[in-house]
Amino acid sequence: MEPPKPRLDRSDFLHRGLEVLVADGPGALTAARLARELNVSTGSFFWHFKTVDRFRDELKTFWRDEVIVGIISDAKEQAADAGKVLDEIGKNIRRRGAHRYDAAMRSWAETDHETEKIVRSADQLRGDLITAVLKDAGANPEGARDRASLFGAAWQGSQEMKPDYRFKLMGLITNDSDSS
């Protein structure tokens, strides 16, 4: 007798959705593909999301709320003091490969207006949260906003920027010698 499969929840589909988006773009975000990758029936997918469009909408907000905000929130909890939060953000991005999701979301935003709106709101939220972290660490408001913008640009990356250089730039901004 086979052991019962663990029950999947919405976040299992959403995490896998981010990986599918990175690998093959938004067109690959289908119920059949996600069910196959998670070794469940499409009924399981539809139990959680009802439609593929609803899943795609939730994936966009999941990226913003769980990946962007989650990495920053986790770093605040992990850091020994306010001055180390940016270091922890950089480490979390590297550990989780979160820069890949940014690139995939930005690519999707080029062809989808709703995704573009989510990406813009995520960029604003990321900037505000990182600015607050820098202010808490003693940076002046103008310098904090400038450093947050630079850090956000490194996190977002670009198609032309190699990942190792992106991490090196983030390390220079945060004074994290492990990134060099």
C-alpha positions in Angstrom: 0.0 0.0 0.0 1.3 3.4 -1.0 1.7 6.1 1.7 -0.8 8.9 1.2 0.4 11.9 -0.7 0.8 15.0 1.4 -2.0 17.5 0.9 -1.0 20.5 -1.2 -2.2 23.9 -0.4 -2.5 27.1 -2.4 1.1 28.1 -1.7 2.5 24.9 -3.2 0.8 25.8 -6.5 2.0 29.4 -6.3 5.6 28.5 -5.5 5.6 26.0 -8.4 4.0 28.7 -10.5 6.9 31.0 -10.0 9.3 28.3 -11.1 7.3 27.6 -14.2 7.1 31.3 -15.0 10.9 31.6 -14.7 11.4 28.5 -16.8 8.9 29.0 -19.6 7.0 32.2 -19.2 3.3 33.1 -18.5 2.0 30.9 -21.3 3.2 27.8 -19.5 1.0 28.7 -16.4 -1.7 26.1 -17.1 -3.6 23.8 -14.8 -2.3 20.8 -16.6 1.4 21.9 -16.3 1.2 22.7 -12.6 -0.8 19.6 -11.7 1.7 17.4 -13.7 4.7 19.1 -11.9 3.1 18.6 -8.5 2.0 15.1 -9.3 -1.7 15.8 -8.6 -4.8 15.9 -10.7 -6.0 19.1 -12.4 -9.0 18.8 -10.1 -6.7 19.7 -7.2 -5.6 22.8 -9.0 -9.2 23.9 -9.7 -10.2 23.1 -6.1 -7.8 25.8 -5.0 -8.2 28.4 -7.8 -11.4 27.7 -9.8 -9.8 29.2 -13.0 -6.3 29.6 -14.5 -6.9 33.4 -14.7 -7.6 33.5 -11.0 -4.4 31.5 -10.3 -2.4 34.0 -12.5 -3.8 37.0 -10.6 -3.0 35.4 -7.3 0.5 34.5 -8.5 1.2 38.2 -9.2 0.2 39.3 -5.7 1.9 36.3 -4.2 5.2 37.4 -5.8 4.8 40.9 -4.4 3.6 39.9 -1.0 5.5 36.7 -0.3 8.7 37.2 -2.2 9.3 40.9 -2.1 7.8 41.8 1.3 8.6 38.3 2.7 12.3 38.6 2.1 12.4 42.0 3.7 10.3 40.9 6.7 12.4 37.8 7.2 15.6 39.8 7.1 14.3 42.1 9.8 13.7 39.1 12.0 17.1 37.5 11.2 19.3 40.6 11.6 21.1 41.2 14.9 20.6 44.9 14.6 19.1 47.5 12.2 22.4 48.0 10.5 22.5 44.3 9.3 19.0 44.1 7.7 20.2 45.0 4.2 22.9 42.3 4.5 20.3 39.8 5.4 18.0 40.9 2.5 20.9 40.3 0.1 21.6 36.9 1.6 17.9 35.9 1.4 17.7 37.0 -2.2 20.8 34.9 -3.1 19.6 31.9 -1.1 16.1 31.9 -2.6 17.1 32.9 -6.1 14.5 35.7 -5.8 16.1 37.8 -8.5 14.9 35.3 -11.1 11.3 36.0 -10.2 11.8 39.7 -10.7 13.1 39.1 -14.2 10.2 36.8 -15.0 7.6 39.2 -13.7 9.1 42.1 -15.6 9.1 40.1 -18.8 5.5 39.3 -18.2 4.7 42.9 -17.5 5.9 43.9 -21.0 2.8 42.2 -22.4 0.2 42.3 -19.6 -1.1 45.6 -18.1 -2.2 44.0 -14.8 1.2 42.5 -14.3 2.8 45.8 -15.0 0.6 47.4 -12.3 1.7 44.8 -9.8 5.4 45.2 -10.7 5.1 49.0 -10.2 3.4 48.6 -6.9 6.0 46.0 -5.8 8.8 48.4 -6.8 7.3 51.2 -4.8 6.7 49.0 -1.8 10.2 47.6 -2.0 11.7 51.1 -2.1 9.6 52.3 0.8 10.5 49.2 2.9 14.2 49.4 2.2 14.2 53.2 2.8 12.7 52.6 6.2 15.3 49.9 7.0 18.1 52.4 6.1 16.5 55.2 8.1 16.3 52.8 11.1 20.0 52.1 10.6 20.7 55.8 10.9 20.8 57.0 7.2 19.5 60.4 6.4 16.2 60.4 4.5 17.7 61.5 1.1 20.6 59.2 1.3 18.3 56.3 2.4 16.0 56.8 -0.6 19.0 56.9 -3.0 20.6 53.8 -1.5 17.2 52.0 -1.5 16.8 52.9 -5.2 20.3 51.5 -6.0 19.7 48.4 -3.9 16.3 47.9 -5.6 17.9 48.2 -9.1 20.5 45.6 -8.2 17.7 43.3 -6.8 15.6 43.7 -9.9 18.6 43.2 -12.1 18.4 43.5 -15.8 18.7 41.1 -18.7 22.1 42.5 -19.4 23.5 42.2 -15.8 25.0 38.9 -14.9 23.8 37.4 -11.6 27.3 37.4 -10.0 27.7 41.1 -10.8 24.2 41.8 -9.4 25.2 40.2 -6.1 28.5 42.0 -6.0 26.7 45.3 -6.5 24.3 44.5 -3.7 27.3 43.5 -1.5 28.9 46.9 -2.2 25.7 48.7 -1.2 25.4 46.7 2.0 29.1 46.3 2.8 28.7 42.5 2.7 32.1 41.1 2.0 30.7 37.7 1.2 29.1 39.0 -2.0 32.3 40.1 -3.6 
